[in-house]
Amino acid sequence: MTRVLISIGLLMGASVWLTPVTTPARSAAIVSSVSRTVSAQAAPKQAVVDTSAGTFVIDLTPDAAPNYVAYFTKLASEGGYDGTTFHRMVKLGMVQGGDPLSKDAAKRAQYGTGGLNAVKADPRAPKMSAGSVAAVLVPGKPDSAGAQFFVAVVDQPGLDGKYSVFGHVSDGMEVVQKISETPVDASGLATERVEIHHVTIRDTPPPAPVPFSTDTPEQLASYRAVLETSAGPITIAFMPDKAPEHVRQFLRLAQAGVFDTTAFHRVVPGFVIQTGALSSRATPLTAKQQALVHNLQPEFNDTKHVKGIVSMARGDDPASATTSFFICTGESAALDGHYTAFGRVVEGLPVVDAIEAAPRNGETPIARIDLETVRIERVP
């Protein structure tokens, strides 16, 4: 992702802020009452933000910003964000929303001036990192936070120590990035409406178990992977008795869509066709997908690298395999015991042959051959 840094002036231009909507005396009463409610809640909370561009989830941090979490939670629970928009954005930099005036398209010229001056100042966050969700402030007025908030799409060191961060996006950063790419006019206001349908406050669910982590080798052997390629489908059966951790990781990467839109970037007739490299991916990984990618410890075994065997590519380090894998198109004894074989083609060898026969420039196909997606099936 391109790193876009934003300045205070661009994010919080003084000309944007005009009319306070709540008096400081009333805001103190609101915050005091709601803060006690939030602090009494033992379970950590999340805000699920359902928008016209998709859904993202914020982990709320009342310890860091108790006043703002209380006010945000109160507004969300009352439906106060329903129908508001993300009205200001910097492409791949930040998105800003929550202004109650943005419910009315006729008030576009006033977007950014509503819903402020309702919350007493919270501590400023030392870091403004990617996914940080912070309270919008009127320049020079520390007690001016209210309904409006912004989300940093990438790290913003220029904003360190200047704003109160009340949460962090834990899921759906790709949605926030997409919102940041909304067209804007010369003043930075969105020219298309990206609406918040609803914000749901919920208890943070327990961590989901890592997919396929508890499957036995017998259960892993029951899965098949169907590689949907632009040349046709290829079905792979797995060998968990030989390389159980490679099989688990391949299945979870496939299920998460990590292999989708990669290319068969290397074709060597009589040797291999290779795909799965993230550098060949047509679209970037989401944060959740990226978190699944890690180096694999080798599981070298006695499987012979003959036509149809599926094995993991790696660099010079035996423990450097991540996502790239290859299908043998001939006997390759030099690979035996040095690369981890974990599967074999059981359907679709004619497709493998067709990819192998594609015109090339060196080892690179002249016309891109896509691995469009990998579908996981289970056989009885």
C-alpha atoms as a printed R data frame, in Angstrom:
    type eleno elety resid chain resno       x       y       z
1   ATOM     1    CA   MET     A     1   0.000   0.000   0.000
2   ATOM     2    CA   THR     A     2   1.246   3.475  -0.813
3   ATOM     3    CA   ARG     A     3   2.102   5.380   2.364
4   ATOM     4    CA   VAL     A     4   0.181   8.652   2.449
5   ATOM     5    CA   LEU     A     5   0.995  11.050   5.277
6   ATOM     6    CA   ILE     A     6  -1.467  13.792   6.146
7   ATOM     7    CA   SER     A     7  -0.884  17.113   7.805
8   ATOM     8    CA   ILE     A     8  -2.911  18.681  10.584
9   ATOM     9    CA   GLY     A     9  -3.993  21.470   8.269
10  ATOM    10    CA   LEU     A    10  -5.306  19.092   5.621
11  ATOM    11    CA   LEU     A    11  -7.113  16.866   8.089
12  ATOM    12    CA   MET     A    12  -8.517  19.545  10.350
13  ATOM    13    CA   GLY     A    13  -8.654  22.732   8.288
14  ATOM    14    CA   ALA     A    14  -9.753  25.667  10.437
15  ATOM    15    CA   SER     A    15 -12.267  26.785   7.818
16  ATOM    16    CA   VAL     A    16 -14.171  23.531   8.258
17  ATOM    17    CA   TRP     A    17 -15.196  24.083  11.879
18  ATOM    18    CA   LEU     A    18 -17.887  26.659  12.492
19  ATOM    19    CA   THR     A    19 -20.755  26.027  14.890
20  ATOM    20    CA   PRO     A    20 -20.670  24.198  18.248
21  ATOM    21    CA   VAL     A    21 -23.793  22.120  18.900
22  ATOM    22    CA   THR     A    22 -23.547  21.312  22.623
23  ATOM    23    CA   THR     A    23 -22.547  23.558  25.522
24  ATOM    24    CA   PRO     A    24 -19.571  22.549  27.686
25  ATOM    25    CA   ALA     A    25 -21.741  22.397  30.818
26  ATOM    26    CA   ARG     A    26 -24.171  19.952  29.242
27  ATOM    27    CA   SER     A    27 -21.340  17.895  27.734
28  ATOM    28    CA   ALA     A    28 -19.725  17.429  31.150
29  ATOM    29    CA   ALA     A    29 -22.961  15.970  32.496
30  ATOM    30    CA   ILE     A    30 -23.339  13.659  29.509
31  ATOM    31    CA   VAL     A    31 -19.768  12.387  29.676
32  ATOM    32    CA   SER     A    32 -19.787  11.957  33.447
33  ATOM    33    CA   SER     A    33 -22.963   9.860  33.333
34  ATOM    34    CA   VAL     A    34 -22.028   7.710  30.370
35  ATOM    35    CA   SER     A    35 -18.395   7.251  31.468
36  ATOM    36    CA   ARG     A    36 -19.584   5.602  34.676
37  ATOM    37    CA   THR     A    37 -21.687   3.202  32.591
38  ATOM    38    CA   VAL     A    38 -18.785   2.274  30.311
39  ATOM    39    CA   SER     A    39 -16.315   1.844  33.171
40  ATOM    40    CA   ALA     A    40 -18.758  -0.504  34.874
41  ATOM    41    CA   GLN     A    41 -18.788  -2.795  31.844
42  ATOM    42    CA   ALA     A    42 -16.309  -5.591  32.462
43  ATOM    43    CA   ALA     A    43 -16.320  -7.158  28.994
44  ATOM    44    CA   PRO     A    44 -14.254  -5.446  26.284
45  ATOM    45    CA   LYS     A    45 -16.430  -3.914  23.593
46  ATOM    46    CA   GLN     A    46 -16.357  -3.594  19.835
47  ATOM    47    CA   ALA     A    47 -18.189  -1.320  17.421
48  ATOM    48    CA   VAL     A    48 -19.358  -2.993  14.221
49  ATOM    49    CA   VAL     A    49 -19.654  -0.244  11.607
50  ATOM    50    CA   ASP     A    50 -21.959  -1.262   8.762
51  ATOM    51    CA   THR     A    51 -21.512   1.045   5.772
52  ATOM    52    CA   SER     A    52 -22.559   1.198   2.144
53  ATOM    53    CA   ALA     A    53 -18.963   0.242   1.271
54  ATOM    54    CA   GLY     A    54 -18.809  -2.766   3.615
55  ATOM    55    CA   THR     A    55 -18.351  -3.492   7.319
56  ATOM    56    CA   PHE     A    56 -15.413  -2.882   9.611
57  ATOM    57    CA   VAL     A    57 -14.922  -3.548  13.330
58  ATOM    58    CA   ILE     A    58 -13.396  -1.237  15.937
59  ATOM    59    CA   ASP     A    59 -11.929  -2.544  19.186
60  ATOM    60    CA   LEU     A    60 -12.881   0.184  21.681
61  ATOM    61    CA   THR     A    61 -10.269   1.281  24.251
62  ATOM    62    CA   PRO     A    62 -11.983   2.978  27.211
63  ATOM    63    CA   ASP     A    63  -8.762   2.873  29.231
64  ATOM    64    CA   ALA     A    64  -7.126   5.174  26.682
65  ATOM    65    CA   ALA     A    65 -10.082   7.490  26.011
66  ATOM    66    CA   PRO     A    66 -12.903   6.934  28.531
67  ATOM    67    CA   ASN     A    67 -14.858  10.097  27.735
68  ATOM    68    CA   TYR     A    68 -14.935   9.567  24.023
69  ATOM    69    CA   VAL     A    69 -15.682   5.825  24.218
70  ATOM    70    CA   ALA     A    70 -18.608   6.675  26.500
71  ATOM    71    CA   TYR     A    71 -19.982   9.300  24.133
72  ATOM    72    CA   PHE     A    72 -19.405   7.215  21.002
73  ATOM    73    CA   THR     A    73 -21.086   4.203  22.619
74  ATOM    74    CA   LYS     A    74 -24.059   6.311  23.682
75  ATOM    75    CA   LEU     A    75 -24.557   7.799  20.215
76  ATOM    76    CA   ALA     A    76 -24.174   4.439  18.491
77  ATOM    77    CA   SER     A    77 -26.651   2.758  20.844
78  ATOM    78    CA   GLU     A    78 -29.180   5.512  20.115
79  ATOM    79    CA   GLY     A    79 -28.732   5.190  16.340
80  ATOM    80    CA   GLY     A    80 -26.996   8.546  16.199
81  ATOM    81    CA   TYR     A    81 -24.643   7.460  13.419
82  ATOM    82    CA   ASP     A    82 -27.340   5.915  11.238
83  ATOM    83    CA   GLY     A    83 -27.485   7.728   7.913
84  ATOM    84    CA   THR     A    84 -24.356   9.821   8.463
85  ATOM    85    CA   THR     A    85 -21.569   9.671   5.911
86  ATOM    86    CA   PHE     A    86 -17.814   9.592   5.584
87  ATOM    87    CA   HIS     A    87 -17.656  13.103   4.246
88  ATOM    88    CA   ARG     A    88 -13.913  13.787   4.074
89  ATOM    89    CA   MET     A    89 -11.050  11.541   3.058
90  ATOM    90    CA   VAL     A    90  -7.454  11.500   1.906
91  ATOM    91    CA   LYS     A    91  -6.786   8.640  -0.482
92  ATOM    92    CA   LEU     A    92  -4.858   5.923   1.368
93  ATOM    93    CA   GLY     A    93  -4.420   8.389   4.232
94  ATOM    94    CA   MET     A    94  -7.552   8.775   6.348
95  ATOM    95    CA   VAL     A    95 -11.354   8.837   6.370
96  ATOM    96    CA   GLN     A    96 -13.536  11.126   8.485
97  ATOM    97    CA   GLY     A    97 -17.213  10.757   9.345
98  ATOM    98    CA   GLY     A    98 -19.943  10.854  11.950
99  ATOM    99    CA   ASP     A    99 -21.171  14.434  11.414
100 ATOM   100    CA   PRO     A   100 -24.954  14.412  12.098
101 ATOM   101    CA   LEU     A   101 -25.386  17.150   9.471
102 ATOM   102    CA   SER     A   102 -24.247  14.669   6.812
103 ATOM   103    CA   LYS     A   103 -27.582  12.861   7.117
104 ATOM   104    CA   ASP     A   104 -28.967  15.671   4.954
105 ATOM   105    CA   ALA     A   105 -27.463  15.827   1.449
106 ATOM   106    CA   ALA     A   106 -28.712  19.409   1.136
107 ATOM   107    CA   LYS     A   107 -26.331  20.496   3.917
108 ATOM   108    CA   ARG     A   108 -23.178  19.279   2.174
109 ATOM   109    CA   ALA     A   109 -21.555  22.713   2.417
110 ATOM   110    CA   GLN     A   110 -21.755  22.424   6.227
111 ATOM   111    CA   TYR     A   111 -20.331  18.900   6.515
112 ATOM   112    CA   GLY     A   112 -17.608  18.833   9.141
113 ATOM   113    CA   THR     A   113 -19.187  21.504  11.349
114 ATOM   114    CA   GLY     A   114 -21.770  19.407  13.192
115 ATOM   115    CA   GLY     A   115 -21.774  17.279  16.306
116 ATOM   116    CA   LEU     A   116 -18.769  18.914  17.994
117 ATOM   117    CA   ASN     A   117 -18.020  20.385  21.462
118 ATOM   118    CA   ALA     A   118 -19.712  17.569  23.372
119 ATOM   119    CA   VAL     A   119 -16.868  15.709  25.115
120 ATOM   120    CA   LYS     A   120 -14.220  16.710  27.643
121 ATOM   121    CA   ALA     A   121 -10.650  16.124  26.512
122 ATOM   122    CA   ASP     A   122  -9.145  12.643  26.813
123 ATOM   123    CA   PRO     A   123  -5.395  11.905  26.871
124 ATOM   124    CA   ARG     A   124  -3.675  12.277  23.513
125 ATOM   125    CA   ALA     A   125  -2.400   9.050  21.978
126 ATOM   126    CA   PRO     A   126   1.387   8.790  21.607
127 ATOM   127    CA   LYS     A   127   1.018   6.977  18.270
128 ATOM   128    CA   MET     A   128  -1.370   7.332  15.341
129 ATOM   129    CA   SER     A   129  -0.926   3.995  13.610
130 ATOM   130    CA   ALA     A   130  -2.771   2.330  10.757
131 ATOM   131    CA   GLY     A   131  -6.288   1.523  11.943
132 ATOM   132    CA   SER     A   132  -6.298   4.065  14.793
133 ATOM   133    CA   VAL     A   133  -9.743   5.608  15.322
134 ATOM   134    CA   ALA     A   134  -9.606   9.084  16.845
135 ATOM   135    CA   ALA     A   135 -11.882  11.930  17.892
136 ATOM   136    CA   VAL     A   136 -12.065  14.940  15.588
137 ATOM   137    CA   LEU     A   137 -11.145  18.222  17.299
138 ATOM   138    CA   VAL     A   138 -11.622  21.870  16.496
139 ATOM   139    CA   PRO     A   139  -8.091  23.280  16.166
140 ATOM   140    CA   GLY     A   140  -6.967  24.854  19.442
141 ATOM   141    CA   LYS     A   141  -9.947  23.529  21.454
142 ATOM   142    CA   PRO     A   142  -9.073  20.391  23.451
143 ATOM   143    CA   ASP     A   143 -12.650  19.928  24.769
144 ATOM   144    CA   SER     A   144 -14.239  20.070  21.293
145 ATOM   145    CA   ALA     A   145 -14.646  16.362  20.482
146 ATOM   146    CA   GLY     A   146 -18.109  15.037  19.702
147 ATOM   147    CA   ALA     A   147 -19.778  12.783  17.157
148 ATOM   148    CA   GLN     A   148 -17.125  13.069  14.465
149 ATOM   149    CA   PHE     A   149 -14.192  10.675  14.219
150 ATOM   150    CA   PHE     A   150 -11.490   9.713  11.761
151 ATOM   151    CA   VAL     A   151  -9.633   6.507  10.916
152 ATOM   152    CA   ALA     A   152  -5.976   6.421   9.864
153 ATOM   153    CA   VAL     A   153  -5.469   4.154   6.854
154 ATOM   154    CA   VAL     A   154  -1.686   4.030   7.333
155 ATOM   155    CA   ASP     A   155   0.683   5.098  10.116
156 ATOM   156    CA   GLN     A   156   0.524   8.886  10.566
157 ATOM   157    CA   PRO     A   157   3.561   9.922  12.659
158 ATOM   158    CA   GLY     A   158   2.751  13.589  12.023
159 ATOM   159    CA   LEU     A   159  -0.370  13.128  14.183
160 ATOM   160    CA   ASP     A   160   1.396  11.382  17.090
161 ATOM   161    CA   GLY     A   161   0.436  12.956  20.419
162 ATOM   162    CA   LYS     A   162  -2.171  15.273  18.909
163 ATOM   163    CA   TYR     A   163  -5.478  13.341  19.062
164 ATOM   164    CA   SER     A   164  -7.346  11.009  21.413
165 ATOM   165    CA   VAL     A   165  -7.446   7.494  19.981
166 ATOM   166    CA   PHE     A   166 -10.477   5.611  21.269
167 ATOM   167    CA   GLY     A   167 -10.199   2.409  19.262
168 ATOM   168    CA   HIS     A   168  -8.432   0.436  16.597
169 ATOM   169    CA   VAL     A   169  -9.815  -1.304  13.505
170 ATOM   170    CA   SER     A   170  -9.384  -5.023  14.115
171 ATOM   171    CA   ASP     A   171 -11.217  -6.276  11.035
172 ATOM   172    CA   GLY     A   172 -12.138  -4.741   7.702
173 ATOM   173    CA   MET     A   173  -9.237  -2.372   7.054
174 ATOM   174    CA   GLU     A   174  -9.727  -3.114   3.369
175 ATOM   175    CA   VAL     A   175 -13.157  -1.470   3.680
176 ATOM   176    CA   VAL     A   176 -11.615   1.628   5.297
177 ATOM   177    CA   GLN     A   177  -9.041   1.768   2.515
178 ATOM   178    CA   LYS     A   178 -11.815   1.506  -0.079
179 ATOM   179    CA   ILE     A   179 -13.685   4.382   1.586
180 ATOM   180    CA   SER     A   180 -10.503   6.478   1.500
181 ATOM   181    CA   GLU     A   181 -10.467   6.092  -2.289
182 ATOM   182    CA   THR     A   182 -13.867   7.774  -2.662
183 ATOM   183    CA   PRO     A   183 -13.649  10.712  -5.123
184 ATOM   184    CA   VAL     A   184 -13.376  14.128  -3.482
185 ATOM   185    CA   ASP     A   185 -13.643  17.721  -4.646
186 ATOM   186    CA   ALA     A   186 -10.923  20.358  -4.405
187 ATOM   187    CA   SER     A   187 -11.684  20.919  -0.712
188 ATOM   188    CA   GLY     A   188 -11.408  17.216   0.150
189 ATOM   189    CA   LEU     A   189 -15.164  16.635   0.588
190 ATOM   190    CA   ALA     A   190 -16.517  13.381  -0.827
191 ATOM   191    CA   THR     A   191 -18.453  13.733  -4.072
192 ATOM   192    CA   GLU     A   192 -20.182  10.386  -3.482
193 ATOM   193    CA   ARG     A   193 -22.101   9.358  -0.358
194 ATOM   194    CA   VAL     A   194 -20.588   6.562   1.709
195 ATOM   195    CA   GLU     A   195 -23.222   6.073   4.384
196 ATOM   196    CA   ILE     A   196 -23.018   4.503   7.806
197 ATOM   197    CA   HIS     A   197 -26.081   2.281   7.960
198 ATOM   198    CA   HIS     A   198 -25.680   1.398  11.638
199 ATOM   199    CA   VAL     A   199 -23.079   1.043  14.389
200 ATOM   200    CA   THR     A   200 -23.608  -1.946  16.686
201 ATOM   201    CA   ILE     A   201 -21.875  -2.100  20.075
202 ATOM   202    CA   ARG     A   202 -21.160  -5.664  21.176
203 ATOM   203    CA   ASP     A   203 -19.019  -7.663  23.570
204 ATOM   204    CA   THR     A   204 -15.738  -8.633  21.935
205 ATOM   205    CA   PRO     A   205 -16.135 -12.272  20.861
206 ATOM   206    CA   PRO     A   206 -13.504 -14.809  21.899
207 ATOM   207    CA   PRO     A   207 -10.729 -15.404  19.364
208 ATOM   208    CA   ALA     A   208 -11.760 -17.791  16.629
209 ATOM   209    CA   PRO     A   209  -9.763 -21.038  16.554
210 ATOM   210    CA   VAL     A   210  -7.079 -21.197  13.871
211 ATOM   211    CA   PRO     A   211  -8.671 -23.040  10.922
212 ATOM   212    CA   PHE     A   212  -7.623 -26.670  10.472
213 ATOM   213    CA   SER     A   213  -5.436 -26.551  13.582
214 ATOM   214    CA   THR     A   214  -7.237 -29.422  15.314
215 ATOM   215    CA   ASP     A   215  -7.845 -31.668  12.287
216 ATOM   216    CA   THR     A   216  -6.222 -35.077  12.512
217 ATOM   217    CA   PRO     A   217  -4.096 -36.334   9.594
218 ATOM   218    CA   GLU     A   218  -7.027 -38.556   8.594
219 ATOM   219    CA   GLN     A   219  -9.352 -35.551   8.518
220 ATOM   220    CA   LEU     A   220  -6.843 -33.452   6.566
221 ATOM   221    CA   ALA     A   221  -6.597 -36.228   3.986
222 ATOM   222    CA   SER     A   222 -10.319 -35.881   3.279
223 ATOM   223    CA   TYR     A   223  -9.923 -32.400   1.797
224 ATOM   224    CA   ARG     A   224  -9.381 -31.560  -1.842
225 ATOM   225    CA   ALA     A   225  -8.294 -28.236  -3.301
226 ATOM   226    CA   VAL     A   226  -9.703 -27.238  -6.680
227 ATOM   227    CA   LEU     A   227  -7.449 -24.695  -8.369
228 ATOM   228    CA   GLU     A   228  -9.678 -22.641 -10.639
229 ATOM   229    CA   THR     A   229  -7.261 -21.321 -13.250
230 ATOM   230    CA   SER     A   230  -7.777 -19.345 -16.436
231 ATOM   231    CA   ALA     A   231  -6.739 -22.526 -18.266
232 ATOM   232    CA   GLY     A   232  -9.212 -24.778 -16.398
233 ATOM   233    CA   PRO     A   233  -9.565 -26.573 -13.048
234 ATOM   234    CA   ILE     A   234  -6.875 -28.639 -11.316
235 ATOM   235    CA   THR     A   235  -7.769 -30.805  -8.300
236 ATOM   236    CA   ILE     A   236  -5.203 -31.583  -5.637
237 ATOM   237    CA   ALA     A   237  -5.325 -34.312  -2.976
238 ATOM   238    CA   PHE     A   238  -3.157 -33.899   0.109
239 ATOM   239    CA   MET     A   239  -0.539 -36.023   1.894
240 ATOM   240    CA   PRO     A   240  -0.811 -35.044   5.569
241 ATOM   241    CA   ASP     A   241   1.030 -38.198   6.563
242 ATOM   242    CA   LYS     A   242   4.080 -36.702   4.842
243 ATOM   243    CA   ALA     A   243   3.724 -32.963   5.562
244 ATOM   244    CA   PRO     A   244   0.866 -32.232   7.976
245 ATOM   245    CA   GLU     A   245   1.764 -28.596   8.753
246 ATOM   246    CA   HIS     A   246   2.150 -27.711   5.078
247 ATOM   247    CA   VAL     A   247  -1.253 -29.197   4.395
248 ATOM   248    CA   ARG     A   248  -2.839 -27.245   7.278
249 ATOM   249    CA   GLN     A   249  -1.266 -24.003   6.120
250 ATOM   250    CA   PHE     A   250  -2.189 -24.511   2.467
251 ATOM   251    CA   LEU     A   251  -5.804 -25.171   3.461
252 ATOM   252    CA   ARG     A   252  -6.071 -22.090   5.668
253 ATOM   253    CA   LEU     A   253  -4.417 -19.849   3.061
254 ATOM   254    CA   ALA     A   254  -6.749 -21.201   0.392
255 ATOM   255    CA   GLN     A   255  -9.819 -20.792   2.586
256 ATOM   256    CA   ALA     A   256  -8.811 -17.165   3.295
257 ATOM   257    CA   GLY     A   257  -8.346 -16.385  -0.410
258 ATOM   258    CA   VAL     A   258  -4.615 -15.711  -0.156
259 ATOM   259    CA   PHE     A   259  -3.877 -17.546  -3.421
260 ATOM   260    CA   ASP     A   260  -6.651 -15.773  -5.350
261 ATOM   261    CA   THR     A   261  -5.546 -13.656  -8.344
262 ATOM   262    CA   THR     A   262  -1.958 -14.890  -8.254
263 ATOM   263    CA   ALA     A   263  -0.400 -15.993 -11.540
264 ATOM   264    CA   PHE     A   264   1.492 -18.970 -12.871
265 ATOM   265    CA   HIS     A   265   4.587 -16.813 -12.981
266 ATOM   266    CA   ARG     A   266   7.120 -19.540 -13.784
267 ATOM   267    CA   VAL     A   267   6.789 -22.305 -16.383
268 ATOM   268    CA   VAL     A   268   9.682 -24.667 -17.145
269 ATOM   269    CA   PRO     A   269   8.665 -27.483 -19.534
270 ATOM   270    CA   GLY     A   270   9.574 -30.919 -18.240
271 ATOM   271    CA   PHE     A   271  10.192 -29.459 -14.770
272 ATOM   272    CA   VAL     A   272   7.510 -27.343 -13.005
273 ATOM   273    CA   ILE     A   273   4.720 -24.828 -13.276
274 ATOM   274    CA   GLN     A   274   4.769 -22.445 -10.303
275 ATOM   275    CA   THR     A   275   2.152 -20.124  -8.766
276 ATOM   276    CA   GLY     A   276   0.985 -18.631  -5.455
277 ATOM   277    CA   ALA     A   277   3.649 -15.901  -5.225
278 ATOM   278    CA   LEU     A   278   2.215 -12.812  -3.551
279 ATOM   279    CA   SER     A   279   4.287 -10.597  -5.857
280 ATOM   280    CA   SER     A   280   2.100 -11.822  -8.732
281 ATOM   281    CA   ARG     A   281  -1.190 -11.134  -6.943
282 ATOM   282    CA   ALA     A   282  -3.523  -8.805  -8.859
283 ATOM   283    CA   THR     A   283  -4.947  -7.325  -5.642
284 ATOM   284    CA   PRO     A   284  -3.260  -6.674  -2.266
285 ATOM   285    CA   LEU     A   285  -3.875  -8.914   0.722
286 ATOM   286    CA   THR     A   286  -6.176  -7.714   3.447
287 ATOM   287    CA   ALA     A   287  -4.716  -7.305   6.927
288 ATOM   288    CA   LYS     A   288  -6.468 -10.490   8.018
289 ATOM   289    CA   GLN     A   289  -5.004 -12.422   5.078
290 ATOM   290    CA   GLN     A   290  -1.531 -10.996   5.620
291 ATOM   291    CA   ALA     A   291  -1.621 -12.121   9.247
292 ATOM   292    CA   LEU     A   292  -1.888 -15.749   8.084
293 ATOM   293    CA   VAL     A   293   1.277 -15.653   5.997
294 ATOM   294    CA   HIS     A   294   4.419 -16.930   7.703
295 ATOM   295    CA   ASN     A   295   7.469 -19.031   6.984
296 ATOM   296    CA   LEU     A   296   7.072 -22.782   7.159
297 ATOM   297    CA   GLN     A   297   9.515 -25.142   8.780
298 ATOM   298    CA   PRO     A   298  10.557 -27.784   6.226
299 ATOM   299    CA   GLU     A   299   8.878 -31.180   6.230
300 ATOM   300    CA   PHE     A   300  11.135 -32.909   3.729
301 ATOM   301    CA   ASN     A   301   9.971 -36.448   3.088
302 ATOM   302    CA   ASP     A   302  10.516 -39.476   0.873
303 ATOM   303    CA   THR     A   303   7.972 -38.481  -1.792
304 ATOM   304    CA   LYS     A   304   9.507 -38.501  -5.257
305 ATOM   305    CA   HIS     A   305   9.054 -35.342  -7.307
306 ATOM   306    CA   VAL     A   306   7.387 -36.823 -10.366
307 ATOM   307    CA   LYS     A   307   4.712 -35.442 -12.677
308 ATOM   308    CA   GLY     A   308   1.658 -34.245 -10.748
309 ATOM   309    CA   ILE     A   309   3.361 -33.861  -7.359
310 ATOM   310    CA   VAL     A   310   2.662 -30.554  -5.597
311 ATOM   311    CA   SER     A   311   5.508 -29.117  -3.546
312 ATOM   312    CA   MET     A   312   6.336 -25.877  -1.748
313 ATOM   313    CA   ALA     A   313   8.726 -23.374  -3.284
314 ATOM   314    CA   ARG     A   314  11.358 -21.702  -1.096
315 ATOM   315    CA   GLY     A   315  14.529 -19.626  -1.154
316 ATOM   316    CA   ASP     A   316  17.996 -20.638  -0.029
317 ATOM   317    CA   ASP     A   317  16.818 -20.985   3.563
318 ATOM   318    CA   PRO     A   318  15.025 -24.331   3.980
319 ATOM   319    CA   ALA     A   319  12.539 -22.555   6.287
320 ATOM   320    CA   SER     A   320  11.685 -19.769   3.802
321 ATOM   321    CA   ALA     A   321   8.571 -21.267   2.175
322 ATOM   322    CA   THR     A   322   5.476 -19.054   2.500
323 ATOM   323    CA   THR     A   323   2.833 -19.118  -0.269
324 ATOM   324    CA   SER     A   324   4.462 -20.036  -3.579
325 ATOM   325    CA   PHE     A   325   4.096 -23.648  -4.699
326 ATOM   326    CA   PHE     A   326   4.747 -25.680  -7.814
327 ATOM   327    CA   ILE     A   327   3.390 -28.677  -9.699
328 ATOM   328    CA   CYS     A   328   5.933 -31.012 -11.217
329 ATOM   329    CA   THR     A   329   5.524 -31.657 -14.937
330 ATOM   330    CA   GLY     A   330   8.247 -34.303 -15.113
331 ATOM   331    CA   GLU     A   331  10.582 -36.314 -12.947
332 ATOM   332    CA   SER     A   332  12.837 -34.018 -10.891
333 ATOM   333    CA   ALA     A   333  15.015 -36.176  -8.640
334 ATOM   334    CA   ALA     A   334  17.177 -33.187  -7.697
335 ATOM   335    CA   LEU     A   335  14.234 -31.824  -5.682
336 ATOM   336    CA   ASP     A   336  13.728 -34.997  -3.644
337 ATOM   337    CA   GLY     A   337  14.457 -34.459   0.039
338 ATOM   338    CA   HIS     A   338  15.113 -30.727  -0.496
339 ATOM   339    CA   TYR     A   339  11.578 -29.427  -1.043
340 ATOM   340    CA   THR     A   340   8.424 -30.317   0.851
341 ATOM   341    CA   ALA     A   341   6.024 -32.353  -1.251
342 ATOM   342    CA   PHE     A   342   2.534 -32.160   0.264
343 ATOM   343    CA   GLY     A   343   0.022 -33.083  -2.448
344 ATOM   344    CA   ARG     A   344  -0.627 -34.532  -5.872
345 ATOM   345    CA   VAL     A   345  -2.858 -33.699  -8.825
346 ATOM   346    CA   VAL     A   346  -5.777 -36.148  -9.021
347 ATOM   347    CA   GLU     A   347  -7.777 -34.336 -11.725
348 ATOM   348    CA   GLY     A   348  -6.768 -31.791 -14.326
349 ATOM   349    CA   LEU     A   349  -3.396 -33.015 -15.627
350 ATOM   350    CA   PRO     A   350  -4.430 -31.892 -19.152
351 ATOM   351    CA   VAL     A   351  -4.766 -28.378 -17.707
352 ATOM   352    CA   VAL     A   352  -1.268 -28.693 -16.234
353 ATOM   353    CA   ASP     A   353  -0.051 -29.753 -19.695
354 ATOM   354    CA   ALA     A   354  -1.774 -26.763 -21.291
355 ATOM   355    CA   ILE     A   355  -0.118 -24.335 -18.871
356 ATOM   356    CA   GLU     A   356   3.233 -26.007 -19.468
357 ATOM   357    CA   ALA     A   357   2.776 -25.587 -23.244
358 ATOM   358    CA   ALA     A   358   1.893 -21.881 -23.083
359 ATOM   359    CA   PRO     A   359   4.172 -19.532 -25.060
360 ATOM   360    CA   ARG     A   360   6.861 -18.056 -22.835
361 ATOM   361    CA   ASN     A   361   9.487 -15.404 -22.656
362 ATOM   362    CA   GLY     A   362  12.180 -17.363 -20.854
363 ATOM   363    CA   GLU     A   363  10.304 -18.934 -17.924
364 ATOM   364    CA   THR     A   364   7.520 -16.319 -17.878
365 ATOM   365    CA   PRO     A   365   4.288 -16.945 -19.819
366 ATOM   366    CA   ILE     A   366   3.777 -14.258 -22.452
367 ATOM   367    CA   ALA     A   367   0.048 -14.114 -21.678
368 ATOM   368    CA   ARG     A   368  -0.806 -14.081 -17.968
369 ATOM   369    CA   ILE     A   369  -2.235 -17.373 -16.680
370 ATOM   370    CA   ASP     A   370  -4.271 -16.748 -13.533
371 ATOM   371    CA   LEU     A   371  -4.901 -18.816 -10.456
372 ATOM   372    CA   GLU     A   372  -8.311 -17.237 -10.010
373 ATOM   373    CA   THR     A   373  -9.249 -18.938  -6.755
374 ATOM   374    CA   VAL     A   374  -8.732 -22.128  -4.749
375 ATOM   375    CA   ARG     A   375 -11.888 -23.907  -3.643
376 ATOM   376    CA   ILE     A   376 -11.718 -26.346  -0.718
377 ATOM   377    CA   GLU     A   377 -13.957 -29.422  -0.873
378 ATOM   378    CA   ARG     A   378 -14.326 -32.430   1.364
379 ATOM   379    CA   VAL     A   379 -14.762 -35.920  -0.016
380 ATOM   380    CA   PRO     A   380 -16.806 -38.549   1.867
